[in-house]
Amino acid sequence: MRIAAARAGFVVERVFFDMDEVTLIASEQYLKDIAMFGARSYFTSRDDCEITPAQVAEFRTLAATLNAEERADCAAFLLRPA
């Protein structure tokens, strides 16, 4: 990102990592061949899905850890003119 920002005349001032559990839930469903918004999806029906509340809590904790370690898959970039 720093290279792209520099080429556009900006400097990366700060990076905010902001992953949440959604990515991890979607990945877990994908491994189980469950469509994102399919009948057994967490995002469609929490009562009929295969994702447990304990897994959701675990995914939230993992996302927070990855954010803190700056290794998350989702981030926002604060740019300023160079």
The first five atom37 places (N, CA, C, CB, O) and aatype in JSON, in Angstrom:
{
  "aatype": [12, 1, 9, 0, 0, 0, 1, 0, 7, 13, 19, 19, 6, 1, 19, 13, 13, 3, 12, 3, 6, 19, 16, 10, 9, 0, 15, 6, 5, 18, 10, 11, 3, 9, 0, 12, 13, 7, 0, 1, 15, 18, 13, 16, 15, 1, 3, 3, 4, 6, 9, 16, 14, 0, 5, 19, 0, 6, 13, 1, 16, 10, 0, 0, 16, 10, 2, 0, 6, 6, 1, 0, 3, 4, 0, 0, 13, 10, 10, 1, 14, 0],
  "atom_mask": [
    [1, 1, 1, 1, 1],
    [1, 1, 1, 1, 1],
    [1, 1, 1, 1, 1],
    [1, 1, 1, 1, 1],
    [1, 1, 1, 1, 1],
    [1, 1, 1, 1, 1],
    [1, 1, 1, 1, 1],
    [1, 1, 1, 1, 1],
    [1, 1, 1, 0, 1],
    [1, 1, 1, 1, 1],
    [1, 1, 1, 1, 1],
    [1, 1, 1, 1, 1],
    [1, 1, 1, 1, 1],
    [1, 1, 1, 1, 1],
    [1, 1, 1, 1, 1],
    [1, 1, 1, 1, 1],
    [1, 1, 1, 1, 1],
    [1, 1, 1, 1, 1],
    [1, 1, 1, 1, 1],
    [1, 1, 1, 1, 1],
    [1, 1, 1, 1, 1],
    [1, 1, 1, 1, 1],
    [1, 1, 1, 1, 1],
    [1, 1, 1, 1, 1],
    [1, 1, 1, 1, 1],
    [1, 1, 1, 1, 1],
    [1, 1, 1, 1, 1],
    [1, 1, 1, 1, 1],
    [1, 1, 1, 1, 1],
    [1, 1, 1, 1, 1],
    [1, 1, 1, 1, 1],
    [1, 1, 1, 1, 1],
    [1, 1, 1, 1, 1],
    [1, 1, 1, 1, 1],
    [1, 1, 1, 1, 1],
    [1, 1, 1, 1, 1],
    [1, 1, 1, 1, 1],
    [1, 1, 1, 0, 1],
    [1, 1, 1, 1, 1],
    [1, 1, 1, 1, 1],
    [1, 1, 1, 1, 1],
    [1, 1, 1, 1, 1],
    [1, 1, 1, 1, 1],
    [1, 1, 1, 1, 1],
    [1, 1, 1, 1, 1],
    [1, 1, 1, 1, 1],
    [1, 1, 1, 1, 1],
    [1, 1, 1, 1, 1],
    [1, 1, 1, 1, 1],
    [1, 1, 1, 1, 1],
    [1, 1, 1, 1, 1],
    [1, 1, 1, 1, 1],
    [1, 1, 1, 1, 1],
    [1, 1, 1, 1, 1],
    [1, 1, 1, 1, 1],
    [1, 1, 1, 1, 1],
    [1, 1, 1, 1, 1],
    [1, 1, 1, 1, 1],
    [1, 1, 1, 1, 1],
    [1, 1, 1, 1, 1],
    [1, 1, 1, 1, 1],
    [1, 1, 1, 1, 1],
    [1, 1, 1, 1, 1],
    [1, 1, 1, 1, 1],
    [1, 1, 1, 1, 1],
    [1, 1, 1, 1, 1],
    [1, 1, 1, 1, 1],
    [1, 1, 1, 1, 1],
    [1, 1, 1, 1, 1],
    [1, 1, 1, 1, 1],
    [1, 1, 1, 1, 1],
    [1, 1, 1, 1, 1],
    [1, 1, 1, 1, 1],
    [1, 1, 1, 1, 1],
    [1, 1, 1, 1, 1],
    [1, 1, 1, 1, 1],
    [1, 1, 1, 1, 1],
    [1, 1, 1, 1, 1],
    [1, 1, 1, 1, 1],
    [1, 1, 1, 1, 1],
    [1, 1, 1, 1, 1],
    [1, 1, 1, 1, 1]
  ],
  "atom_positions": [
    [[0.82, -1.19, 0.0], [0.0, 0.0, 0.0], [0.87, 1.25, 0.0], [-0.94, 0.0, 1.2], [0.53, 2.25, -0.64]],
    [[1.98, 1.19, 0.72], [2.86, 2.37, 0.78], [3.37, 2.75, -0.61], [4.04, 2.1, 1.72], [3.48, 3.94, -0.92]],
    [[3.68, 1.76, -1.42], [4.17, 2.04, -2.78], [3.06, 2.67, -3.61], [4.68, 0.75, -3.45], [3.28, 3.66, -4.3]],
    [[1.86, 2.09, -3.56], [0.73, 2.63, -4.32], [0.39, 4.04, -3.87], [-0.51, 1.73, -4.17], [0.13, 4.91, -4.7]],
    [[0.41, 4.27, -2.57], [0.13, 5.61, -2.05], [1.18, 6.6, -2.53], [0.08, 5.6, -0.5], [0.84, 7.71, -2.96]],
    [[2.44, 6.21, -2.47], [3.52, 7.11, -2.9], [3.4, 7.45, -4.37], [4.89, 6.47, -2.62], [3.61, 8.6, -4.76]],
    [[3.06, 6.48, -5.19], [2.9, 6.73, -6.63], [1.74, 7.69, -6.91], [2.67, 5.42, -7.37], [1.74, 8.37, -7.93]],
    [[0.78, 7.73, -6.01], [-0.37, 8.62, -6.17], [-0.16, 9.96, -5.46], [-1.64, 7.95, -5.65], [-1.05, 10.81, -5.45]],
    [[1.02, 10.14, -4.85], [1.33, 11.4, -4.19], [0.9, 11.46, -2.73], [0.0, 0.0, 0.0], [0.69, 12.55, -2.19]],
    [[0.77, 10.31, -2.1], [0.35, 10.27, -0.7], [1.37, 9.51, 0.15], [-1.03, 9.62, -0.57], [2.24, 8.8, -0.36]],
    [[1.23, 9.67, 1.46], [2.01, 8.93, 2.44], [1.01, 8.22, 3.35], [2.98, 9.87, 3.25], [0.01, 8.81, 3.75]],
    [[1.29, 6.96, 3.67], [0.44, 6.24, 4.62], [0.76, 6.75, 6.01], [0.66, 4.68, 4.52], [1.85, 6.52, 6.54]],
    [[-0.2, 7.45, 6.59], [-0.03, 8.03, 7.92], [-0.24, 6.99, 9.02], [-1.01, 9.2, 8.12], [0.49, 6.94, 10.01]],
    [[-1.26, 6.14, 8.81], [-1.59, 5.13, 9.82], [-2.4, 4.01, 9.18], [-2.37, 5.76, 11.0], [-3.13, 4.22, 8.21]],
    [[-2.25, 2.82, 9.73], [-3.01, 1.66, 9.28], [-3.86, 1.16, 10.44], [-2.06, 0.53, 8.73], [-3.36, 0.97, 11.55]],
    [[-5.13, 0.95, 10.18], [-6.06, 0.42, 11.18], [-6.49, -0.97, 10.74], [-7.31, 1.37, 11.37], [-7.18, -1.12, 9.73]],
    [[-6.11, -1.98, 11.47], [-6.54, -3.34, 11.16], [-7.89, -3.56, 11.82], [-5.49, -4.41, 11.63], [-8.04, -3.36, 13.03]],
    [[-8.87, -3.98, 11.03], [-10.24, -4.06, 11.56], [-11.0, -5.3, 11.1], [-11.0, -2.83, 11.15], [-12.18, -5.23, 10.74]],
    [[-10.33, -6.42, 11.11], [-10.98, -7.69, 10.8], [-12.0, -8.02, 11.89], [-9.93, -8.83, 10.66], [-11.82, -7.67, 13.05]],
    [[-13.07, -8.71, 11.49], [-14.01, -9.23, 12.48], [-14.26, -10.71, 12.21], [-15.35, -8.43, 12.46], [-13.62, -11.31, 11.35]],
    [[-15.18, -11.28, 12.94], [-15.42, -12.72, 12.85], [-16.08, -13.16, 11.56], [-16.25, -13.16, 14.0], [-16.08, -14.35, 11.25]],
    [[-16.64, -12.23, 10.8], [-17.4, -12.58, 9.6], [-16.54, -13.35, 8.59], [-17.95, -11.32, 8.94], [-16.99, -14.36, 8.05]],
    [[-15.32, -12.9, 8.34], [-14.44, -13.58, 7.41], [-14.17, -15.02, 7.84], [-13.11, -12.82, 7.27], [-14.19, -15.94, 7.02]],
    [[-13.94, -15.21, 9.11], [-13.64, -16.54, 9.63], [-14.86, -17.46, 9.58], [-13.12, -16.45, 11.06], [-14.73, -18.64, 9.29]],
    [[-16.02, -16.91, 9.87], [-17.26, -17.7, 9.77], [-17.49, -18.11, 8.33], [-18.48, -16.89, 10.31], [-17.79, -19.27, 8.05]],
    [[-17.34, -17.18, 7.4], [-17.53, -17.48, 5.98], [-16.55, -18.54, 5.51], [-17.38, -16.2, 5.14], [-16.92, -19.44, 4.75]],
    [[-15.3, -18.46, 5.95], [-14.29, -19.46, 5.56], [-14.64, -20.83, 6.12], [-12.91, -19.03, 6.05], [-14.5, -21.84, 5.42]],
    [[-15.09, -20.88, 7.35], [-15.47, -22.15, 7.97], [-16.65, -22.77, 7.21], [-15.84, -21.95, 9.46], [-16.67, -23.97, 6.98]],
    [[-17.61, -21.95, 6.83], [-18.75, -22.45, 6.06], [-18.29, -22.96, 4.7], [-19.8, -21.35, 5.88], [-18.75, -24.01, 4.24]],
    [[-17.38, -22.24, 4.05], [-16.87, -22.64, 2.75], [-16.24, -24.03, 2.83], [-15.85, -21.62, 2.22], [-16.44, -24.87, 1.95]],
    [[-15.47, -24.27, 3.9], [-14.84, -25.58, 4.09], [-15.88, -26.69, 4.22], [-13.96, -25.56, 5.33], [-15.62, -27.85, 3.88]],
    [[-17.07, -26.33, 4.7], [-18.15, -27.31, 4.89], [-19.13, -27.31, 3.71], [-18.91, -27.02, 6.19], [-20.19, -27.92, 3.78]],
    [[-18.76, -26.61, 2.62], [-19.59, -26.52, 1.41], [-20.96, -25.89, 1.71], [-19.78, -27.9, 0.8], [-21.98, -26.33, 1.18]],
    [[-20.95, -24.86, 2.55], [-22.17, -24.12, 2.87], [-22.06, -22.74, 2.23], [-22.39, -24.01, 4.43], [-21.12, -21.99, 2.5]],
    [[-23.03, -22.41, 1.39], [-23.03, -21.11, 0.71], [-23.16, -19.98, 1.72], [-24.16, -21.04, -0.33], [-23.76, -20.14, 2.79]],
    [[-22.61, -18.83, 1.37], [-22.62, -17.68, 2.27], [-24.02, -17.39, 2.81], [-22.08, -16.44, 1.54], [-24.19, -17.13, 4.0]],
    [[-25.02, -17.43, 1.93], [-26.39, -17.16, 2.35], [-27.31, -18.36, 2.08], [-26.93, -15.91, 1.64], [-28.5, -18.2, 1.8]],
    [[-26.73, -19.56, 2.16], [-27.5, -20.79, 1.97], [-28.39, -21.09, 3.16], [0.0, 0.0, 0.0], [-28.38, -20.39, 4.17]],
    [[-29.15, -22.15, 3.02], [-30.13, -22.52, 4.06], [-29.47, -22.82, 5.41], [-30.92, -23.73, 3.61], [-30.07, -22.55, 6.45]],
    [[-28.26, -23.37, 5.39], [-27.58, -23.73, 6.65], [-26.56, -22.68, 7.07], [-26.89, -25.08, 6.5], [-25.72, -22.94, 7.94]],
    [[-26.63, -21.51, 6.47], [-25.65, -20.46, 6.74], [-25.92, -19.71, 8.04], [-25.62, -19.48, 5.59], [-27.07, -19.45, 8.39]],
    [[-24.85, -19.38, 8.73], [-24.92, -18.54, 9.93], [-25.58, -17.2, 9.61], [-23.51, -18.31, 10.52], [-26.26, -16.61, 10.45]],
    [[-25.37, -16.72, 8.39], [-25.86, -15.41, 7.99], [-27.33, -15.44, 7.59], [-25.04, -14.88, 6.85], [-27.94, -14.38, 7.4]],
    [[-27.9, -16.62, 7.47], [-29.31, -16.77, 7.1], [-30.16, -17.16, 8.31], [-29.46, -17.8, 6.0], [-31.23, -16.59, 8.54]],
    [[-29.68, -18.14, 9.06], [-30.44, -18.63, 10.22], [-29.49, -19.12, 11.29], [-31.42, -19.75, 9.8], [-28.85, -20.16, 11.13]],
    [[-29.4, -18.39, 12.36], [-28.51, -18.78, 13.45], [-28.98, -20.07, 14.13], [-28.41, -17.65, 14.48], [-28.19, -20.77, 14.75]],
    [[-30.27, -20.37, 14.02], [-30.82, -21.58, 14.65], [-30.49, -22.85, 13.88], [-32.32, -21.45, 14.79], [-30.33, -23.92, 14.47]],
    [[-30.39, -22.75, 12.55], [-30.18, -23.93, 11.71], [-28.76, -24.06, 11.17], [-31.14, -23.9, 10.56], [-28.49, -24.93, 10.34]],
    [[-27.85, -23.22, 11.62], [-26.49, -23.25, 11.07], [-25.61, -24.23, 11.83], [-25.88, -21.85, 11.11], [-25.96, -24.7, 12.91]],
    [[-24.46, -24.52, 11.24], [-23.51, -25.45, 11.86], [-22.43, -24.73, 12.67], [-22.85, -26.31, 10.79], [-21.58, -25.37, 13.28]],
    [[-22.45, -23.42, 12.67], [-21.49, -22.62, 13.44], [-22.06, -22.45, 14.85], [-21.21, -21.22, 12.76], [-23.18, -21.98, 15.02]],
    [[-21.29, -22.83, 15.84], [-21.76, -22.75, 17.23], [-21.42, -21.39, 17.85], [-21.15, -23.89, 18.07], [-20.5, -20.71, 17.38]],
    [[-22.13, -20.99, 18.88], [-21.79, -19.76, 19.58], [-20.35, -19.78, 20.1], [-22.76, -19.53, 20.74], [-19.68, -18.74, 20.14]],
    [[-19.87, -20.93, 20.51], [-18.49, -21.04, 20.98], [-17.5, -20.75, 19.86], [-18.22, -22.44, 21.57], [-16.47, -20.11, 20.08]],
    [[-17.81, -21.22, 18.64], [-16.94, -20.94, 17.5], [-16.94, -19.45, 17.19], [-17.39, -21.74, 16.27], [-15.89, -18.87, 16.91]],
    [[-18.1, -18.82, 17.24], [-18.19, -17.39, 16.97], [-17.33, -16.62, 17.97], [-19.66, -16.9, 17.03], [-16.59, -15.71, 17.59]],
    [[-17.41, -16.99, 19.23], [-16.59, -16.34, 20.26], [-15.1, -16.55, 19.97], [-16.95, -16.88, 21.66], [-14.3, -15.64, 20.13]],
    [[-14.75, -17.76, 19.57], [-13.35, -18.07, 19.23], [-12.89, -17.23, 18.04], [-13.19, -19.58, 18.92], [-11.77, -16.72, 18.03]],
    [[-13.75, -17.1, 17.03], [-13.41, -16.32, 15.84], [-13.24, -14.84, 16.2], [-14.48, -16.49, 14.76], [-12.36, -14.17, 15.66]],
    [[-14.09, -14.32, 17.09], [-13.95, -12.93, 17.52], [-12.62, -12.7, 18.22], [-15.11, -12.54, 18.46], [-11.94, -11.7, 18.0]],
    [[-12.24, -13.65, 19.07], [-10.97, -13.56, 19.78], [-9.81, -13.62, 18.8], [-10.85, -14.68, 20.82], [-8.86, -12.84, 18.91]],
    [[-9.87, -14.54, 17.85], [-8.81, -14.66, 16.85], [-8.7, -13.39, 16.02], [-9.06, -15.87, 15.94], [-7.59, -12.91, 15.76]],
    [[-9.83, -12.83, 15.6], [-9.8, -11.59, 14.82], [-9.17, -10.46, 15.62], [-11.23, -11.2, 14.39], [-8.36, -9.7, 15.08]],
    [[-9.51, -10.34, 16.88], [-8.92, -9.3, 17.73], [-7.42, -9.5, 17.87], [-9.58, -9.3, 19.12], [-6.65, -8.53, 17.85]],
    [[-6.99, -10.74, 18.0], [-5.56, -11.04, 18.1], [-4.84, -10.66, 16.81], [-5.34, -12.52, 18.42], [-3.78, -10.03, 16.85]],
    [[-5.4, -11.05, 15.68], [-4.79, -10.73, 14.39], [-4.73, -9.22, 14.17], [-5.56, -11.39, 13.25], [-3.75, -8.71, 13.63]],
    [[-5.77, -8.5, 14.58], [-5.75, -7.03, 14.48], [-4.62, -6.46, 15.33], [-7.1, -6.44, 14.93], [-3.86, -5.61, 14.86]],
    [[-4.5, -6.92, 16.55], [-3.46, -6.42, 17.45], [-2.06, -6.72, 16.93], [-3.64, -7.03, 18.85], [-1.13, -5.93, 17.13]],
    [[-1.91, -7.86, 16.27], [-0.61, -8.25, 15.71], [-0.36, -7.66, 14.32], [-0.52, -9.77, 15.64], [0.68, -7.9, 13.71]],
    [[-1.33, -6.89, 13.83], [-1.27, -6.28, 12.49], [-1.1, -7.35, 11.41], [-0.11, -5.27, 12.42], [-0.34, -7.17, 10.46]],
    [[-1.82, -8.45, 11.57], [-1.78, -9.55, 10.6], [-3.17, -9.86, 10.05], [-1.19, -10.79, 11.25], [-3.35, -10.87, 9.35]],
    [[-4.14, -9.03, 10.34], [-5.51, -9.27, 9.89], [-5.63, -9.08, 8.38], [-6.49, -8.33, 10.62], [-4.77, -8.46, 7.75]],
    [[-6.7, -9.62, 7.81], [-6.89, -9.54, 6.36], [-7.67, -8.31, 5.93], [-7.58, -10.78, 5.87], [-7.94, -8.14, 4.74]],
    [[-8.04, -7.46, 6.85], [-8.83, -6.28, 6.54], [-8.22, -5.08, 7.25], [-10.33, -6.47, 6.96], [-7.91, -5.13, 8.44]],
    [[-8.04, -4.0, 6.5], [-7.43, -2.82, 7.1], [-7.92, -1.56, 6.4], [-5.88, -2.9, 7.02], [-8.38, -1.6, 5.25]],
    [[-7.83, -0.46, 7.11], [-8.13, 0.87, 6.56], [-6.83, 1.68, 6.64], [-9.31, 1.58, 7.34], [-6.04, 1.53, 7.57]],
    [[-6.64, 2.52, 5.65], [-5.4, 3.28, 5.56], [-5.7, 4.77, 5.6], [-4.62, 2.93, 4.28], [-6.51, 5.28, 4.83]],
    [[-5.03, 5.46, 6.5], [-5.15, 6.91, 6.6], [-4.0, 7.51, 5.79], [-5.12, 7.4, 8.1], [-2.83, 7.3, 6.11]],
    [[-4.35, 8.24, 4.75], [-3.35, 8.83, 3.86], [-3.3, 10.34, 4.03], [-3.65, 8.47, 2.4], [-4.3, 10.97, 4.39]],
    [[-2.14, 10.9, 3.78], [-2.0, 12.36, 3.73], [-1.18, 12.7, 2.5], [-1.33, 12.92, 5.05], [-0.38, 11.88, 2.04]],
    [[-1.37, 13.89, 1.97], [-0.57, 14.27, 0.81], [0.92, 14.26, 1.15], [-0.99, 15.68, 0.3], [1.33, 14.63, 2.25]],
    [[1.71, 13.82, 0.19], [3.17, 13.75, 0.4], [3.78, 15.15, 0.42], [3.84, 12.9, -0.69], [4.99, 15.29, 0.58]]
  ]
}
